[in-house]
Amino acid sequence: MKTELIICMGSSCFARGNKKNHEVILEYIQTNNLSERVILKGNHCFDQCSKGPIIKINNKVYEDMNEERIIEILDKEFGIN
């Protein structure tokens, strides 16, 4: 089963860090050879702008995301480290 990762691309989340977060996620997937295990999508908005940047992994919503938190969550999700 593939892991579905959805990043909010709404203007608020994107301006507040999801542009950088998207780059971090792409690099993480490539570095850890996970392209066959991940479905990466963008979503226009999760209607939770005040809690952003928002990322959703397998239907679980993560709020106030930054590079450090993303890597920590992805390491846990994929059993890395």
N, C-alpha and C positions, 0 to 999 in steps of 0.2 A: 504494500500500500504506500502510495506517495504522500508526502507531507505537503499540504496546501498552505502556502504562505501568501497572504494578501496584504499589500501595503497601501495605506490611504494616500491617494494622490490629490486629495482636495487641497485648495489653495492654502488653507490655514495649516494643515499638517505638513504640507510640502514646504511652506515657508519656515515652519518651526523646526525642521530637521529631517523630514522624510526624504528630501533630496539626497542628503548625505547618507542617511540610513539605507536607502536603496543601493547606493554604491557599496556600502559595507556588506550588505547581504549578497550582492552579486560576487564580490571578492571572496566572501566566506564560502559560498557554494563552489566556486572554482577552486579555491585553495584546498578544500576538503573533498573534492571529486564527488559532489553530491547532485550533479545535474540530473542524473537518472532517478533520484529519490525525491525531487522537489518540483512542485508546480508553483511557479511564482507569477502572481497576478497583481494588477493595480486595480484599485477601486476608487470611484469618484469621491465618495464621502461616506463615513460611518455615522454621521450626525452626532458626533461627540467631540466637536472641535475644541472645546475648552480643556479636554483631557489629552489632547494630542501632543506629539505625533502618535498615531495609532497604527498598530500592526496586528494582524490576526493570523494565528497559526492553528490550523485544524479546528476552526470555530471558537477558539479561545482568544479573546481580545486583550491585548497588552497596551497599556496607556503610558504616556509620558516617556516614550522610547528614546534612547540615545545609543551611541555606538557600543558602549560598555555593556549595557543591559541586553542589547540584541545578541551580542556574542555569547554572553552568559546563558541566555535562553536557548539559543541555537545549539550550543555545546550540550546542554541538558537534553534537548529534543533529540539530538542525533547521537548521544552517548559518546561525545568526544571529550577527552581529558579525563 
